[in-house]
Amino acid sequence: MDKTSIRKKKIEKLIRQVLIELGENPDREGLIGTPRRIAEMYEEIFSGYHMNSELDISFNEETDSIIARDIQFYSMCEHHMLPFFGKIHIAYIPSGKVFGISKLVRLVEKYSRRLQIQERLTKEIADEIMKMDVKGVMVVAEGEHLCMKMRGVRNNGIITTVANRGIVVQNEAREHLLALIYNSKSQTRGI
């Protein structure tokens, strides 16, 4: 049996025990396959622990800035193990090399598909892009948190976090990239 199969079997046993502790009968018709389904789901939604984002693959290209907007993300709050989700916008100023757009999406998946908090998610993405010899990067994450909607304060607010690195820390570069992210959003959405 490989590591993945062993891990799934352990999770199945734990979920079965959770059902019992909640007062459920894990052998009743509707719950018979639930521990297996949850173990399979966890393999998918926590796959970021085993992903390589491969940002080291780049192309020689001169351009002033690259913006990837509205990258969907889904993550799990590490405090309550409830989902949070939304969109991430990545803007970076290259140093003569650009990344394939799919690499940016994979980078978001690498860090969002694990137990996480939005503040760290934003920071980790920015830090990894900075390691790839770019002049600067801005990552803006806009997230809805079920731990805030379903329990506790029961509020529908959207949380926005921002990480600036490199020359983007300077006001002029930061304002330029923010304008590109949000002005192009307003043009496409009629804001």
N, C-alpha and C positions, 0 to 999 in steps of 0.2 A: 504494500500500500504506500503511495507517495505522500509527501508532506501535506499537500492540499486535501487529499482524502482523509487523512488522519485528523487534520484541523476541523474539517466539516463534521466528522463523526463526534468530536468533542463538543462542538457547538450544538449539535442536535441533542446530545445528552443534557447539556446545560439548559437549553430552551425547554426541553421536556420538564426539567425540574422547576423552572420558573412557572410554567403552566400549573403544575401541582401546587406550588406555593401560593399562587393567586386564587386557588380554590377550584380550578378547572380539572376536567378529566381529559388528559391528553390522548386517551383511547376512544373518545367519542368521535362520531363520524366526521364532523367538521374540522376536528383538530388532528386527525391521524397523521396527515402529511405536513403539518405546520412546522415542526422542528426541522425537517429536511428542507422545506421551502425557505425558511429563515436562514439556515446555514448557506444555502445557495445564493440567496440575496446578499448576505454579508460578503461572500467572495466577490461579488460584483461591486457593491457600493463601497467596499474598503480596498479595492484593487490598487489604490494609489500607493500603498506601502510597498508594492512590488513593481512599480512602473519606472521606466527610464524615459525621461522627457526628450532626450537626444537633441538638445539645443545646440550641441557642438557642430551640427550640420548647418552650414551657412553658405551663402552665395555672394560673390564679389559684385557689389552694386552700389553706386553712389546715389543717395537720396537724402533729403533733409530729415524726414521723420516718417515713422510707420505707425498707424493706428489700427488696432483690431478692436472693434466695438461689439458689444452685446454677445460676448461669449457666454453661453449658458453654463451655470455650474450648479451642482447639487452636492451637499455635504451633510455631515452629521455633527451636531453640537456635542462637544466632548463633556459638557456639564450634565446634560439630560438625555443624551443619545436620541434626540429628535432632529428631524431634518431642518436645514436652512438652505436656501436656494436663491438664485437671482442671476445677475449678469456682471461680468467683469469686462472692463475696458483696459486695454494695454496700449500705451503709447511709448515708443522708444526712439531715441536719436542714434542711428547707427554710426559706426566708425569705418565705413566702406564695405561692410558686410551686412546682409539681411538674412533673416530666418524664414523658412517656409511657414506660411500662415498656420498650417496644420500642426506645426511644432508648438506654436503658442497655445493652441487648443489642448494639446497633449500635456503641456506644462500646467495648465489650469486643472486638468483632470488629475494629474499626479498629486497635487496638493489638496484638491477638494475631496477626493475619494479616500478620505481617512477621517478619524475623529479629529475635530478641528474647531477653531474659533475664527471668526471672520478677520479679526485684526491680524492674526498670525498668517492666515491664508494670503492676505494681501502682501504682507511683508516677504513671505517665502518666495512668491512669484517674482517680485521686484528684485530680490537678492540674487536669485538664480539667473535672471536676465543680465544683471550687472556683471556677473562672473564671465559673461561672454564678450567682454571688451566692447561694450557700447558706451557712448558718451553720456547717456542718461536714460532713465526710464520712469514712467509714472504708471501705477496700477491703481485703478479705481474699482472697488467692488460695491455693488448695491445688492443687499440681501434682505430677504424676508425670513424670519425665524419662527418656526412653529413652537419653540419653547417659550416664546414671548406671546404668541397668538393663542395657544391652546391652554396655557396654564399661567400661573403668576399674575402678571398685570393684564393679560388678555388684551393686548393692543396690536393693531394692524400696521404699525410703523415700519418704514424701510430704513435699514441701517446702511450708511455709506462710510467706507473706510478708504483711505488713500495712502499710498507709499510712494515717495519720491526719492530717487537716487541719482547720483552724478550731477551733471549740470542742471538737471530738472529742479534741484533744490533752489536754484537761483530764480528769483521772481519772474523775470522775463520769459525764460524757457517754460516754467510751470504754467504761467498764464497762457502762453501760446498753445501748449498741449491741451489744457483744459478747454480752451476755446474751440480747438479742433474736435475734441470729443463731444462737447455739448452743443456746439453750433451745428455740426453735421447731424446730430440727433434731432435737433429742433427742425431742421430743414426736411428731414425724412418723415417726421411725425407731425408736422404742422403746429409745433409749439411756438 
